């Protein structure tokens, strides 16, 4: 499981650089001897989404919660608060991750409490402060806003 998590986070760091080299995207920062990655470290909040206690919903209710969960993810992304989100591909206790760009752990928790899957008990979470160099847009595959 840890290897999967490391691979996902590594991809989030590498993809913007690869896109910049292929001309698809301009880099957010032009590297210079004064602009090393360690000089650009900043804090985000890493959230491990885990299986919640509530699993007794019928399939229609579960589908409605999932739709609302995805809508909330898009809302938080367009507000600039959610930088990365995604599910794990197995059926383990770890369900997915969020990376929040916000001022405090309390703000991250308040944002999590807007998620219908968390409110309903389908998902639980752990929040951890996480430091990384800014790499531009972390999220891939989010539809463009009309």
Z-matrix of the N, CA and C atoms (Angstrom, degrees):
N
C 1 1.444
C 2 1.528 1 111.70
N 3 1.328 2 116.50 1 -42.48
C 4 1.459 3 120.09 2 -179.77
C 5 1.522 4 110.50 3 -63.01
N 6 1.338 5 117.20 4 -35.87
C 7 1.461 6 120.45 5 179.16
C 8 1.520 7 110.59 6 -64.18
N 9 1.332 8 116.85 7 -39.21
C 10 1.467 9 121.06 8 178.88
C 11 1.526 10 109.24 9 -63.53
N 12 1.326 11 116.71 10 -46.09
C 13 1.457 12 121.53 11 -179.69
C 14 1.524 13 111.09 12 -61.20
N 15 1.324 14 116.70 13 -44.09
C 16 1.466 15 120.78 14 178.82
C 17 1.521 16 110.11 15 -62.64
N 18 1.324 17 117.63 16 -40.60
C 19 1.461 18 121.19 17 179.43
C 20 1.527 19 111.02 18 -63.42
N 21 1.330 20 117.74 19 -42.64
C 22 1.464 21 121.56 20 179.90
C 23 1.521 22 110.26 21 -63.51
N 24 1.314 23 116.41 22 -46.92
C 25 1.463 24 120.14 23 -178.62
C 26 1.526 25 110.92 24 -66.53
N 27 1.324 26 117.27 25 -36.44
C 28 1.462 27 120.48 26 177.39
C 29 1.524 28 110.72 27 -63.59
N 30 1.318 29 116.54 28 -42.22
C 31 1.460 30 120.16 29 177.82
C 32 1.519 31 111.22 30 -61.31
N 33 1.335 32 116.96 31 -39.85
C 34 1.460 33 120.25 32 179.30
C 35 1.516 34 111.04 33 -61.74
N 36 1.323 35 116.92 34 -30.08
C 37 1.459 36 120.83 35 179.65
C 38 1.533 37 111.47 36 -82.36
N 39 1.330 38 118.94 37 -34.24
C 40 1.458 39 122.79 38 -171.67
C 41 1.524 40 112.75 39 -87.77
N 42 1.305 41 119.30 40 -36.72
C 43 1.461 42 121.60 41 -174.62
C 44 1.522 43 114.27 42 -54.08
N 45 1.345 44 120.04 43 -45.42
C 46 1.464 45 117.29 44 179.78
C 47 1.526 46 112.83 45 -61.30
N 48 1.323 47 118.43 46 -36.47
C 49 1.469 48 120.67 47 179.24
C 50 1.518 49 110.72 48 -67.31
N 51 1.318 50 117.27 49 -40.41
C 52 1.465 51 121.02 50 178.79
C 53 1.527 52 109.67 51 -65.12
N 54 1.324 53 117.17 52 -43.18
C 55 1.459 54 120.37 53 179.13
C 56 1.521 55 110.74 54 -62.86
N 57 1.324 56 116.53 55 -38.45
C 58 1.465 57 119.87 56 179.52
C 59 1.519 58 110.48 57 -63.83
N 60 1.328 59 117.12 58 -39.47
C 61 1.461 60 120.64 59 -179.14
C 62 1.518 61 111.83 60 -69.73
N 63 1.314 62 117.43 61 -29.64
C 64 1.461 63 120.34 62 -179.42
C 65 1.522 64 112.01 63 -87.10
N 66 1.334 65 117.08 64 -2.00
C 67 1.453 66 120.85 65 178.04
C 68 1.511 67 113.85 66 84.59
N 69 1.321 68 118.55 67 2.89
C 70 1.453 69 120.46 68 -179.51
C 71 1.523 70 111.98 69 -74.39
N 72 1.327 71 117.09 70 -29.60
C 73 1.440 72 121.89 71 -177.59
C 74 1.507 73 109.71 72 -146.50
N 75 1.314 74 117.54 73 142.83
C 76 1.454 75 120.49 74 174.92
C 77 1.521 76 108.37 75 -79.60
N 78 1.320 77 118.53 76 143.28
C 79 1.458 78 119.47 77 177.81
C 80 1.521 79 110.37 78 -66.96
N 81 1.319 80 115.29 79 148.04
C 82 1.448 81 120.76 80 179.42
C 83 1.525 82 109.92 81 -68.63
N 84 1.320 83 117.65 82 -40.28
C 85 1.448 84 123.23 83 -179.56
C 86 1.527 85 108.73 84 -124.89
N 87 1.308 86 117.26 85 135.29
C 88 1.455 87 120.67 86 174.56
C 89 1.517 88 107.40 87 -86.96
N 90 1.350 89 118.00 88 117.51
C 91 1.459 90 119.23 89 -178.18
C 92 1.525 91 111.71 90 -63.18
N 93 1.302 92 116.56 91 134.38
C 94 1.454 93 123.98 92 172.94
C 95 1.515 94 106.86 93 -140.43
N 96 1.316 95 116.28 94 175.05
C 97 1.461 96 118.05 95 178.46
C 98 1.526 97 111.26 96 -67.20
N 99 1.350 98 118.36 97 -15.60
C 100 1.462 99 122.03 98 177.71
C 101 1.520 100 111.68 99 -97.48
N 102 1.303 101 117.29 100 -0.87
C 103 1.454 102 120.31 101 -173.87
C 104 1.525 103 110.20 102 -129.58
N 105 1.317 104 116.41 103 57.49
C 106 1.457 105 121.46 104 178.96
C 107 1.534 106 108.89 105 -75.83
N 108 1.339 107 118.36 106 152.49
C 109 1.464 108 120.07 107 -179.97
C 110 1.526 109 113.29 108 -52.54
N 111 1.314 110 117.12 109 -40.06
C 112 1.467 111 118.55 110 -178.50
C 113 1.529 112 112.19 111 -66.30
N 114 1.342 113 117.01 112 -19.31
C 115 1.464 114 120.60 113 175.98
C 116 1.520 115 111.85 114 -80.50
N 117 1.325 116 116.17 115 -12.09
C 118 1.467 117 120.68 116 -177.63
C 119 1.530 118 112.49 117 -107.73
N 120 1.319 119 118.26 118 14.82
C 121 1.458 120 120.57 119 -179.46
C 122 1.520 121 110.86 120 -62.51
N 123 1.315 122 114.47 121 139.52
C 124 1.457 123 119.84 122 173.25
C 125 1.518 124 108.93 123 -149.01
N 126 1.302 125 115.41 124 162.32
C 127 1.458 126 120.86 125 -174.96
C 128 1.526 127 111.72 126 -92.36
N 129 1.315 128 114.28 127 134.70
C 130 1.456 129 123.87 128 170.34
C 131 1.524 130 105.78 129 -122.62
N 132 1.320 131 116.88 130 -179.86
C 133 1.464 132 120.35 131 174.89
C 134 1.519 133 108.79 132 -123.46
N 135 1.332 134 114.27 133 118.82
C 136 1.458 135 123.53 134 -179.85
C 137 1.525 136 107.31 135 -89.25
N 138 1.313 137 116.30 136 128.15
C 139 1.469 138 121.15 137 179.35
C 140 1.515 139 108.78 138 -120.27
N 141 1.316 140 115.41 139 121.67
C 142 1.464 141 121.31 140 172.55
C 143 1.528 142 106.94 141 -93.06
N 144 1.325 143 115.05 142 115.00
C 145 1.464 144 120.06 143 175.78
C 146 1.521 145 107.87 144 -85.59
N 147 1.316 146 116.09 145 128.94
C 148 1.463 147 121.57 146 -178.66
C 149 1.526 148 109.62 147 -121.92
N 150 1.319 149 114.45 148 166.60
C 151 1.465 150 120.29 149 178.44
C 152 1.527 151 108.93 150 -62.98
N 153 1.333 152 116.26 151 129.01
C 154 1.459 153 121.40 152 178.85
C 155 1.522 154 111.71 153 -84.22
N 156 1.298 155 114.79 154 -179.72
C 157 1.474 156 121.20 155 -177.65
C 158 1.528 157 113.14 156 -81.93
N 159 1.324 158 118.46 157 -23.07
C 160 1.462 159 122.04 158 -173.80
C 161 1.525 160 111.20 159 -96.28
N 162 1.336 161 115.25 160 112.67
C 163 1.474 162 120.42 161 178.30
C 164 1.524 163 111.47 162 -134.78
N 165 1.318 164 116.01 163 25.57
C 166 1.462 165 119.39 164 -174.96
C 167 1.524 166 113.31 165 -105.21
N 168 1.340 167 117.44 166 20.54
C 169 1.454 168 120.66 167 179.02
C 170 1.523 169 109.97 168 -82.12
N 171 1.339 170 115.80 169 148.93
C 172 1.464 171 118.32 170 173.60
C 173 1.520 172 108.72 171 -73.08
N 174 1.320 173 116.66 172 168.60
C 175 1.470 174 120.22 173 -173.20
C 176 1.528 175 112.63 174 -64.03
N 177 1.327 176 117.88 175 -33.98
C 178 1.474 177 120.23 176 178.95
C 179 1.526 178 110.43 177 -67.28
N 180 1.321 179 117.00 178 -43.44
C 181 1.468 180 120.53 179 178.94
C 182 1.522 181 110.20 180 -66.54
N 183 1.316 182 116.76 181 -39.77
C 184 1.463 183 121.09 182 178.30
C 185 1.526 184 111.01 183 -62.72
N 186 1.327 185 117.06 184 -41.92
C 187 1.466 186 121.46 185 178.87
C 188 1.528 187 110.89 186 -65.04
N 189 1.332 188 117.71 187 -38.30
C 190 1.466 189 121.21 188 178.84
C 191 1.528 190 110.76 189 -66.15
N 192 1.325 191 116.44 190 -41.33
C 193 1.469 192 120.17 191 177.97
C 194 1.522 193 109.69 192 -64.58
N 195 1.322 194 117.86 193 -40.99
C 196 1.467 195 121.10 194 179.75
C 197 1.529 196 111.37 195 -63.42
N 198 1.332 197 117.15 196 -42.64
C 199 1.473 198 120.59 197 177.68
C 200 1.535 199 110.33 198 -61.30
N 201 1.318 200 116.25 199 -43.61
C 202 1.467 201 120.57 200 179.91
C 203 1.533 202 110.82 201 -67.65
N 204 1.327 203 117.07 202 -36.44
C 205 1.467 204 122.75 203 176.50
C 206 1.539 205 109.71 204 -60.24
N 207 1.329 206 117.43 205 -47.71
C 208 1.469 207 121.96 206 179.76
C 209 1.528 208 111.49 207 -66.39
N 210 1.327 209 117.20 208 -38.05
C 211 1.466 210 120.57 209 177.34
C 212 1.531 211 110.07 210 -63.60
N 213 1.320 212 116.52 211 -39.55
C 214 1.464 213 120.68 212 178.76
C 215 1.530 214 110.96 213 -66.21
N 216 1.322 215 116.91 214 -39.42
C 217 1.466 216 120.89 215 176.90
C 218 1.535 217 109.40 216 -58.64
N 219 1.324 218 117.26 217 -47.72
C 220 1.469 219 120.93 218 179.13
C 221 1.525 220 111.46 219 -62.68
N 222 1.313 221 117.62 220 -41.13
C 223 1.468 222 121.64 221 178.72
C 224 1.526 223 110.13 222 -60.10
N 225 1.326 224 117.21 223 -48.75
C 226 1.464 225 120.97 224 -179.07
C 227 1.525 226 111.46 225 -65.26
N 228 1.321 227 117.18 226 -34.39
C 229 1.461 228 120.91 227 176.27
C 230 1.532 229 110.25 228 -63.30
N 231 1.327 230 117.03 229 -49.98
C 232 1.461 231 120.47 230 -177.33
C 233 1.527 232 112.39 231 -68.53
N 234 1.322 233 117.56 232 -21.39
C 235 1.466 234 121.31 233 173.55
C 236 1.531 235 111.32 234 -80.08
N 237 1.336 236 117.28 235 -8.43
C 238 1.457 237 121.15 236 179.40
C 239 1.515 238 114.25 237 84.99
N 240 1.311 239 117.51 238 8.44
C 241 1.469 240 121.05 239 -177.20
C 242 1.525 241 112.58 240 -90.35
N 243 1.313 242 118.11 241 -32.50
C 244 1.460 243 122.62 242 -176.58
C 245 1.523 244 108.84 243 -105.40
N 246 1.329 245 116.26 244 118.00
C 247 1.457 246 120.92 245 -177.30
C 248 1.517 247 112.73 246 -97.41
N 249 1.306 248 118.05 247 -27.93
C 250 1.458 249 121.73 248 -179.06
C 251 1.521 250 108.44 249 -150.82
N 252 1.312 251 116.09 250 139.36
C 253 1.460 252 121.10 251 177.50
C 254 1.517 253 108.21 252 -151.79
N 255 1.308 254 116.04 253 144.61
C 256 1.454 255 118.46 254 175.78
C 257 1.512 256 112.47 255 178.23
N 258 1.330 257 115.23 256 151.98
C 259 1.462 258 120.92 257 179.27
C 260 1.525 259 111.57 258 -87.95
N 261 1.310 260 115.92 259 160.90
C 262 1.459 261 121.31 260 170.45
C 263 1.521 262 108.34 261 -86.81
N 264 1.324 263 116.80 262 153.64
C 265 1.458 264 121.99 263 -173.49
C 266 1.509 265 115.33 264 -90.62
N 267 1.324 266 116.74 265 6.04
C 268 1.468 267 118.29 266 177.05
C 269 1.527 268 109.05 267 -116.12
N 270 1.295 269 117.43 268 -175.12
C 271 1.463 270 120.93 269 -177.73
C 272 1.526 271 110.46 270 -109.67
N 273 1.328 272 116.51 271 38.20
C 274 1.459 273 121.26 272 -179.78
C 275 1.515 274 112.41 273 -81.57
N 276 1.319 275 115.47 274 -173.42
C 277 1.457 276 121.44 275 179.19
C 278 1.525 277 111.30 276 -69.92
N 279 1.343 278 116.98 277 -32.37
C 280 1.461 279 120.41 278 175.48
C 281 1.523 280 107.58 279 -75.71
N 282 1.329 281 116.71 280 123.84
C 283 1.460 282 120.39 281 -176.01
C 284 1.525 283 112.72 282 -102.25
N 285 1.345 284 117.74 283 -31.59
C 286 1.456 285 120.65 284 -179.16
C 287 1.514 286 110.73 285 177.06
N 288 1.344 287 115.00 286 -177.42
C 289 1.460 288 119.39 287 178.82
C 290 1.521 289 110.35 288 -135.75
N 291 1.325 290 114.64 289 154.37
C 292 1.453 291 124.15 290 169.82
C 293 1.524 292 106.92 291 -127.41
N 294 1.321 293 116.78 292 145.98
C 295 1.458 294 122.72 293 166.94
C 296 1.522 295 105.91 294 -120.56
N 297 1.340 296 115.84 295 115.07
C 298 1.460 297 121.88 296 -179.77
C 299 1.520 298 111.24 297 -99.26
N 300 1.310 299 115.61 298 142.49
C 301 1.460 300 123.44 299 172.29
C 302 1.523 301 106.00 300 -108.89
N 303 1.319 302 115.38 301 92.18
C 304 1.460 303 119.81 302 -179.00
C 305 1.528 304 109.59 303 -147.55
N 306 1.312 305 116.19 304 174.27
C 307 1.460 306 121.81 305 -169.95
C 308 1.523 307 114.67 306 -79.00
N 309 1.331 308 117.85 307 -26.71
C 310 1.461 309 119.23 308 -172.98
C 311 1.526 310 111.52 309 -154.63
N 312 1.316 311 114.67 310 165.21
C 313 1.462 312 120.80 311 175.49
C 314 1.526 313 109.82 312 -62.41
N 315 1.324 314 116.35 313 -36.07
C 316 1.468 315 120.62 314 179.70
C 317 1.531 316 111.14 315 -64.85
N 318 1.335 317 116.55 316 -38.82
C 319 1.457 318 119.12 317 176.80
C 320 1.529 319 110.55 318 -66.50
N 321 1.330 320 117.08 319 -41.19
C 322 1.471 321 120.18 320 177.11
C 323 1.528 322 110.32 321 -59.58
N 324 1.318 323 116.77 322 -42.23
C 325 1.465 324 120.02 323 179.87
C 326 1.528 325 111.05 324 -66.13
N 327 1.326 326 117.17 325 -39.29
C 328 1.468 327 120.04 326 177.03
C 329 1.533 328 110.62 327 -62.32
N 330 1.337 329 116.97 328 -39.71
C 331 1.466 330 120.49 329 177.64
C 332 1.525 331 110.73 330 -65.09
N 333 1.324 332 117.06 331 -39.98
C 334 1.462 333 120.50 332 178.57
C 335 1.522 334 111.60 333 -62.34
N 336 1.306 335 116.56 334 -33.72
C 337 1.468 336 120.46 335 -178.48
C 338 1.526 337 112.44 336 -74.32
N 339 1.348 338 117.08 337 -1.88
C 340 1.471 339 120.34 338 172.02
C 341 1.529 340 111.08 339 -90.24
N 342 1.326 341 117.22 340 -4.99
C 343 1.466 342 122.00 341 -176.15
C 344 1.532 343 110.19 342 -87.76
N 345 1.340 344 117.25 343 117.97
C 346 1.463 345 120.40 344 -179.11
C 347 1.532 346 114.25 345 -58.64
N 348 1.328 347 118.47 346 -30.05
C 349 1.466 348 120.42 347 179.32
C 350 1.533 349 110.56 348 -70.12
N 351 1.315 350 116.88 349 -31.32
C 352 1.470 351 120.73 350 176.50
C 353 1.517 352 109.93 351 -78.05
N 354 1.337 353 116.79 352 -45.27
C 355 1.460 354 121.41 353 179.84
C 356 1.535 355 110.85 354 -58.79
N 357 1.336 356 116.53 355 -39.20
C 358 1.470 357 121.00 356 -178.61
C 359 1.527 358 112.96 357 -76.69
N 360 1.322 359 117.56 358 -12.63
C 361 1.461 360 121.00 359 -178.70
C 362 1.514 361 114.46 360 90.01
N 363 1.340 362 118.30 361 0.71
C 364 1.474 363 120.27 362 176.99
C 365 1.519 364 111.40 363 -67.22
N 366 1.346 365 116.09 364 -33.05
C 367 1.456 366 120.99 365 177.73
C 368 1.524 367 109.97 366 -122.52
N 369 1.323 368 114.87 367 146.81
C 370 1.459 369 122.73 368 169.77
C 371 1.532 370 105.73 369 -118.81
N 372 1.322 371 118.00 370 179.65
C 373 1.466 372 119.14 371 -176.40
C 374 1.519 373 112.27 372 -155.59
N 375 1.335 374 113.24 373 159.71
C 376 1.460 375 123.90 374 168.66
C 377 1.515 376 106.11 375 -127.27
N 378 1.324 377 118.06 376 136.62
C 379 1.469 378 122.51 377 179.04
C 380 1.522 379 108.32 378 -112.85
N 381 1.344 380 115.26 379 134.21
C 382 1.468 381 120.99 380 177.64
C 383 1.526 382 109.54 381 -136.41
N 384 1.348 383 118.40 382 134.31
C 385 1.462 384 119.08 383 171.90
C 386 1.522 385 108.45 384 -64.83
N 387 1.326 386 116.96 385 140.26
C 388 1.470 387 121.52 386 -175.74
C 389 1.511 388 107.93 387 -139.29
N 390 1.310 389 116.46 388 130.48
C 391 1.459 390 122.52 389 -178.61
C 392 1.519 391 109.90 390 -107.79
N 393 1.336 392 116.08 391 134.50
C 394 1.455 393 121.20 392 174.97
C 395 1.520 394 108.91 393 -156.54
N 396 1.321 395 115.64 394 164.20
C 397 1.460 396 120.14 395 174.45
C 398 1.519 397 108.43 396 -75.69
N 399 1.307 398 116.75 397 143.08
C 400 1.459 399 120.27 398 176.35
C 401 1.511 400 108.57 399 -62.24
N 402 1.339 401 115.90 400 135.86
C 403 1.462 402 119.48 401 -179.53
C 404 1.516 403 111.93 402 -127.74
N 405 1.297 404 118.11 403 12.09
C 406 1.457 405 119.41 404 -178.22
C 407 1.515 406 110.31 405 90.88
N 408 1.285 407 116.63 406 -145.03
C 409 1.453 408 122.71 407 -175.87
C 410 1.527 409 110.23 408 -77.53
N 411 1.326 410 116.72 409 113.61
C 412 1.459 411 121.93 410 179.36
C 413 1.522 412 111.51 411 -76.72
N 414 1.315 413 117.34 412 -37.76
C 415 1.463 414 121.53 413 -169.04
C 416 1.526 415 111.23 414 -76.78
N 417 1.300 416 115.79 415 138.30
C 418 1.461 417 123.34 416 176.25
C 419 1.531 418 107.69 417 -124.68
N 420 1.295 419 116.25 418 145.05
C 421 1.461 420 120.18 419 172.92
C 422 1.505 421 115.41 420 82.54
N 423 1.328 422 119.81 421 7.35
C 424 1.448 423 120.65 422 176.58
C 425 1.527 424 107.50 423 -83.55
N 426 1.322 425 116.84 424 129.38
C 427 1.467 426 118.12 425 -178.13
C 428 1.525 427 111.14 426 -61.46
N 429 1.332 428 115.50 427 145.75
C 430 1.468 429 119.86 428 177.63
C 431 1.505 430 109.86 429 -70.40
N 432 1.321 431 115.08 430 142.85
C 433 1.454 432 121.08 431 179.01
C 434 1.522 433 109.02 432 -74.53
N 435 1.337 434 116.26 433 134.35
C 436 1.476 435 120.99 434 179.87
C 437 1.505 436 111.31 435 -77.69
